[in-house]
Amino acid sequence: MFDIFKRKSNAKGDKLEETTYVAASSEEDSAVELQLNLIKQNEENLLHNLGGRIEDSANQTENLINAIDSIANRVEEQVRHIYSVVDEIGHYSAMAEELHASSSDSYRTASATLDIVEEGSKAVNNTIESMDEINQSMSNVLNEIDSLKTSIGQIEDVLNIIRGIAKQTNLLALNANIEAARAGDAGRGFAVVATEVKKLADRSAESADHISDIIKNIQENVNTTIRAVDDSSIKVREGSSVAQESRKAFQEIEEAIKGMIHLINEITEAISTQTSSLESIVLSTDEMQQSSEKAMSMVESAMMNTQFTMATLKELNQVTKLLDGMTKKLLEQQEVVGEKEPTIINLALSSPLQTLDPAMTNVMETLRFLNNIHTGLLTISDTGDVLPSIAKNWHVEDDNLTWIFNLRNDATFHNGKKVTAYDVKYSLERLLSPKLSSPNTWFIDYIEGAKKFMEGMESEVKGIKVLDQYRLSIKLESPFAGFLLLLSHGCCSVMDAEELKKGNFVGCGPYVLDSYNDDEYHLVAHDNYLGGKPYCDEVEVKVGDKDSLDNFINGKYDFYIIQNKKEYETIRSHELGKNMSFVDLVGTFYVGFKLKNTSSPYTQKRMRQAINYAINKKRIIDEIFGGLATTAKCIVPPGIIPYDHVEGYEYSPEKAKRIIREEGIDLTRPLVFLSGENPHPMLKLVEEDLKAVGITCKYKKVSREELSRAHELQEGYDMYFSGWYADTLDPSSFIKPLFMPGNQTNLSAYENEQVVELVEKATQMANPKKRDEIYMEIQRIISEDAPNVPILHPQNAVCTKADVHNVNLSSLAMIKYDNIMRQ
């Protein structure tokens, strides 16, 4: 520090040596006085802020100690579970070995059974062959019996001839007897012969009858034999059929046993592999057990180191207090020449503020301004990380749903009132209130009971509870990794509940809105700001200055945000160009489709894809932004969700024309762009690209107020231009507002049930790797659906005056005025 002070008397009343400096001129004296005032103010603020940061560090270290203690408990619990797992795996391994042995026995038994079945199958085949031979023999017997029946018939015919002969002989004998009687004694000898002949004829007839009876018996026996043979033949055929079925059954059994043997073999191999794997698992479990024990040791070491850090921070806090006291005494003894003037930062905003209510804004520049007036339970650092604000520390309960926030008891609103848990509850419920109809409800609508409250079914949000004046609990519907990031957004700012009921927005941020009119805003530092007093006393903001770049170069403003080619080239050629710093913003400029305008040929999916091919993004970046951007493949920047896996749409007018031809689109109707009074310059290049593929464009301009309701304007419009900056680095901060049904910021009215399901799944996924995979799938689906044409991811540059420092534009496009220092 410069030693340019007049010294006062010391505590003993002795006069300290007065050092006199000769100034070259009164103008130089004035500059020196101003410099001294700045040095004194910056040193006071630095010491005060250092104390605040140390206190914050101590709070977070205490929170870390509690977290490590919880981790230690979880590790200890995990070790117990590992022991249980080891025991269970041991039992399972023994069972697997028994199963392996049983499986081997089953394999051997099945193989033996297969051998028996094969023997049985052979026996059945032999039986079938024997039955076929029997059947053939039966056929031969039947043939022989048929021959016998024929012979019997022939014998019967012969007997009939014999009977005929006997009858005739009998008649001849009768005639002979008659003639012999007539001849008297002369015919007596002849009568004897005739009598004998008659006897012979009678005996022949009797023999023939006897033979006939025998033949009949034979015939009956033959018929009985035929019937028996027929029955036997039927039985043989039935036996043969049964044998065939038995053979088929044996074949099926054989195939089944072969299949079973194959399966048993596979099971045996699987069990063998499993047994080997179990051995590896047992080894891995042992290693895991050892790792857990090491982890427990490391946790204990971390606990000791954290406690040491806590002790060191306490000592550092004491040293800081001593340094602060010594510096104050030194400054009290050093009389600064001249009166202290307030340190003022001057800046310009490109357009009027959307609103002064942080719960209602979704415009980046308005949010950037209001974030310097308001703060919430948490805030976001320049790197996009969560920092404590009203909440000094927090933790989540074992259910992984309930978050407990411990509030600072020294935080005050701009009106001097203390910030309490009741103000936090009121502010968050107001954000969700159906009466307010905020476009930002999606930031916290996953809190338990939020949706019912938003629908007017409940008078308060069930999941937000005041535990005491400085403690609050927030319970979620399901675990959500991005909760803290979203809660740190400016729309969740905490304001004085009583003043809100009167329509006044009294916050507790680093600056107080002292006065304002249509084009000027005057901010003064909040001396009791919980993050430490701002380095600059006042901020003067000019709105709508059309010559803001020239006025910055001429010294009217202290810093300027460069957003396009013209501004970049102008400042680069100036001496101020050496004070430029560049920032890649997590945002996307795009043109979107009005999907509810279903009668339009341009909003159909294939046509949307054709228009994606038709637009030359690189030309837009070069001609409009002077290279201050990168081409966008997808709507969500790769810093949030990678998109190397997405094919995207390269610039190809030929593909665009081919799709248009294939779809048979009538291009006589112009494509209608929804636009404000002054369309963005990049739309002129988009219009030229579309004209090159046969599409003519026209603009339907609406007022600023109508444009704020762009989500309602669908019919009669085909496309619109917009840009979106990430509110946090959580993927949901892009996907939910732009693509979830019902959100006011979903200007395309895009609806996809699969995306909705995946978003819900991702927000509840605890595994970060799997969560990233889900978001990458969402990125792919949206790109394929093509509800918009992502043009570019912007890059901005910040240029400052030589005496202005620490103007940090974050990747989320935010600037903390309270960090800006003038030297």
Rosetta blueprint (number, residue, H / E / L):
1 M L
2 F L
3 D L
4 I L
5 F L
6 K E
7 R E
8 K L
9 S L
10 N L
11 A L
12 K L
13 G L
14 D L
15 K L
16 L L
17 E L
18 E L
19 T L
20 T L
21 Y L
22 V L
23 A L
24 A L
25 S L
26 S H
27 E H
28 E H
29 D H
30 S H
31 A H
32 V H
33 E H
34 L H
35 Q H
36 L H
37 N H
38 L H
39 I H
40 K H
41 Q H
42 N H
43 E H
44 E H
45 N H
46 L H
47 L H
48 H H
49 N H
50 L H
51 G H
52 G H
53 R H
54 I H
55 E H
56 D H
57 S H
58 A H
59 N H
60 Q H
61 T H
62 E H
63 N H
64 L H
65 I H
66 N H
67 A H
68 I H
69 D H
70 S H
71 I H
72 A H
73 N H
74 R H
75 V H
76 E H
77 E H
78 Q H
79 V H
80 R H
81 H H
82 I H
83 Y H
84 S H
85 V H
86 V H
87 D H
88 E H
89 I H
90 G H
91 H H
92 Y H
93 S H
94 A H
95 M H
96 A H
97 E H
98 E H
99 L H
100 H H
101 A H
102 S H
103 S H
104 S H
105 D H
106 S H
107 Y H
108 R H
109 T H
110 A H
111 S H
112 A H
113 T H
114 L H
115 D H
116 I H
117 V H
118 E H
119 E H
120 G H
121 S H
122 K H
123 A H
124 V H
125 N H
126 N H
127 T H
128 I H
129 E H
130 S H
131 M H
132 D H
133 E H
134 I H
135 N H
136 Q H
137 S H
138 M H
139 S H
140 N H
141 V H
142 L H
143 N H
144 E H
145 I H
146 D H
147 S H
148 L H
149 K H
150 T H
151 S H
152 I H
153 G H
154 Q H
155 I H
156 E H
157 D H
158 V H
159 L H
160 N H
161 I H
162 I H
163 R H
164 G H
165 I H
166 A H
167 K H
168 Q H
169 T H
170 N H
171 L H
172 L H
173 A H
174 L H
175 N H
176 A H
177 N H
178 I H
179 E H
180 A H
181 A H
182 R H
183 A H
184 G H
185 D H
186 A H
187 G H
188 R H
189 G H
190 F H
191 A H
192 V H
193 V H
194 A H
195 T H
196 E H
197 V H
198 K H
199 K H
200 L H
201 A H
202 D H
203 R H
204 S H
205 A H
206 E H
207 S H
208 A H
209 D H
210 H H
211 I H
212 S H
213 D H
214 I H
215 I H
216 K H
217 N H
218 I H
219 Q H
220 E H
221 N H
222 V H
223 N H
224 T H
225 T H
226 I H
227 R H
228 A H
229 V H
230 D H
231 D H
232 S H
233 S H
234 I H
235 K H
236 V H
237 R H
238 E H
239 G H
240 S H
241 S H
242 V H
243 A H
244 Q H
245 E H
246 S H
247 R H
248 K H
249 A H
250 F H
251 Q H
252 E H
253 I H
254 E H
255 E H
256 A H
257 I H
258 K H
259 G H
260 M H
261 I H
262 H H
263 L H
264 I H
265 N H
266 E H
267 I H
268 T H
269 E H
270 A H
271 I H
272 S H
273 T H
274 Q H
275 T H
276 S H
277 S H
278 L H
279 E H
280 S H
281 I H
282 V H
283 L H
284 S H
285 T H
286 D H
287 E H
288 M H
289 Q H
290 Q H
291 S H
292 S H
293 E H
294 K H
295 A H
296 M H
297 S H
298 M H
299 V H
300 E H
301 S H
302 A H
303 M H
304 M H
305 N H
306 T H
307 Q H
308 F H
309 T H
310 M H
311 A H
312 T H
313 L H
314 K H
315 E H
316 L H
317 N H
318 Q H
319 V H
320 T H
321 K H
322 L H
323 L H
324 D H
325 G H
326 M H
327 T H
328 K H
329 K H
330 L H
331 L H
332 E H
333 Q H
334 Q E
335 E E
336 V L
337 V L
338 G L
339 E L
340 K L
341 E L
342 P L
343 T L
344 I E
345 I E
346 N E
347 L E
348 A E
349 L E
350 S L
351 S L
352 P L
353 L L
354 Q L
355 T L
356 L L
357 D L
358 P L
359 A L
360 M L
361 T L
362 N L
363 V L
364 M H
365 E H
366 T H
367 L H
368 R H
369 F H
370 L H
371 N L
372 N L
373 I L
374 H L
375 T L
376 G L
377 L L
378 L E
379 T E
380 I E
381 S L
382 D L
383 T L
384 G L
385 D L
386 V E
387 L E
388 P E
389 S L
390 I L
391 A E
392 K E
393 N E
394 W E
395 H E
396 V E
397 E L
398 D L
399 D L
400 N L
401 L L
402 T E
403 W E
404 I E
405 F E
406 N E
407 L E
408 R L
409 N L
410 D L
411 A L
412 T E
413 F L
414 H L
415 N L
416 G L
417 K L
418 K E
419 V L
420 T L
421 A H
422 Y H
423 D H
424 V H
425 K H
426 Y H
427 S H
428 L H
429 E H
430 R H
431 L H
432 L H
433 S L
434 P L
435 K L
436 L L
437 S L
438 S L
439 P L
440 N L
441 T H
442 W H
443 F H
444 I L
445 D L
446 Y L
447 I E
448 E L
449 G L
450 A H
451 K H
452 K H
453 F H
454 M H
455 E L
456 G L
457 M L
458 E L
459 S L
460 E L
461 V L
462 K L
463 G L
464 I E
465 K E
466 V E
467 L E
468 D E
469 Q L
470 Y L
471 R E
472 L E
473 S E
474 I E
475 K E
476 L E
477 E L
478 S L
479 P L
480 F L
481 A L
482 G L
483 F H
484 L H
485 L H
486 L H
487 L H
488 S L
489 H L
490 G H
491 C H
492 C H
493 S L
494 V L
495 M L
496 D L
497 A H
498 E H
499 E H
500 L H
501 K H
502 K L
503 G L
504 N L
505 F L
506 V L
507 G L
508 C L
509 G L
510 P L
511 Y E
512 V E
513 L E
514 D E
515 S E
516 Y E
517 N L
518 D L
519 D L
520 E E
521 Y E
522 H E
523 L E
524 V E
525 A E
526 H L
527 D L
528 N L
529 Y L
530 L L
531 G L
532 G L
533 K L
534 P L
535 Y L
536 C L
537 D L
538 E E
539 V E
540 E E
541 V E
542 K E
543 V E
544 G L
545 D L
546 K L
547 D L
548 S H
549 L H
550 D H
551 N H
552 F H
553 I H
554 N L
555 G L
556 K L
557 Y L
558 D L
559 F E
560 Y E
561 I E
562 I E
563 Q L
564 N L
565 K H
566 K H
567 E H
568 Y H
569 E H
570 T H
571 I H
572 R H
573 S L
574 H L
575 E H
576 L H
577 G H
578 K H
579 N H
580 M E
581 S E
582 F E
583 V E
584 D E
585 L L
586 V L
587 G E
588 T E
589 F E
590 Y E
591 V E
592 G E
593 F E
594 K L
595 L L
596 K L
597 N L
598 T L
599 S L
600 S L
601 P H
602 Y H
603 T H
604 Q L
605 K H
606 R H
607 M H
608 R H
609 Q H
610 A H
611 I H
612 N H
613 Y H
614 A H
615 I L
616 N L
617 K H
618 K H
619 R H
620 I H
621 I H
622 D H
623 E H
624 I H
625 F L
626 G L
627 G L
628 L L
629 A E
630 T E
631 T E
632 A L
633 K L
634 C L
635 I L
636 V L
637 P L
638 P L
639 G L
640 I L
641 I L
642 P L
643 Y L
644 D L
645 H L
646 V L
647 E L
648 G L
649 Y L
650 E L
651 Y L
652 S L
653 P H
654 E H
655 K H
656 A H
657 K H
658 R H
659 I H
660 I H
661 R H
662 E H
663 E H
664 G L
665 I L
666 D L
667 L L
668 T L
669 R L
670 P L
671 L E
672 V E
673 F E
674 L E
675 S E
676 G L
677 E L
678 N L
679 P L
680 H L
681 P L
682 M H
683 L H
684 K H
685 L H
686 V H
687 E H
688 E H
689 D H
690 L H
691 K H
692 A H
693 V L
694 G L
695 I L
696 T L
697 C E
698 K E
699 Y E
700 K E
701 K E
702 V L
703 S L
704 R H
705 E H
706 E H
707 L H
708 S L
709 R L
710 A H
711 H H
712 E H
713 L L
714 Q L
715 E L
716 G L
717 Y L
718 D L
719 M E
720 Y E
721 F E
722 S E
723 G E
724 W E
725 Y E
726 A L
727 D L
728 T L
729 L L
730 D L
731 P L
732 S H
733 S H
734 F H
735 I H
736 K H
737 P H
738 L H
739 F H
740 M L
741 P L
742 G L
743 N L
744 Q L
745 T L
746 N L
747 L L
748 S L
749 A L
750 Y L
751 E L
752 N L
753 E H
754 Q H
755 V H
756 V H
757 E H
758 L H
759 V H
760 E H
761 K H
762 A H
763 T H
764 Q H
765 M L
766 A L
767 N L
768 P H
769 K H
770 K H
771 R H
772 D H
773 E H
774 I H
775 Y H
776 M H
777 E H
778 I H
779 Q H
780 R H
781 I H
782 I H
783 S H
784 E H
785 D H
786 A L
787 P L
788 N E
789 V E
790 P E
791 I E
792 L E
793 H E
794 P E
795 Q E
796 N E
797 A E
798 V E
799 C E
800 T E
801 K L
802 A L
803 D L
804 V E
805 H E
806 N L
807 V L
808 N L
809 L E
810 S L
811 S L
812 L L
813 A L
814 M L
815 I E
816 K L
817 Y H
818 D H
819 N H
820 I L
821 M E
822 R E
823 Q L
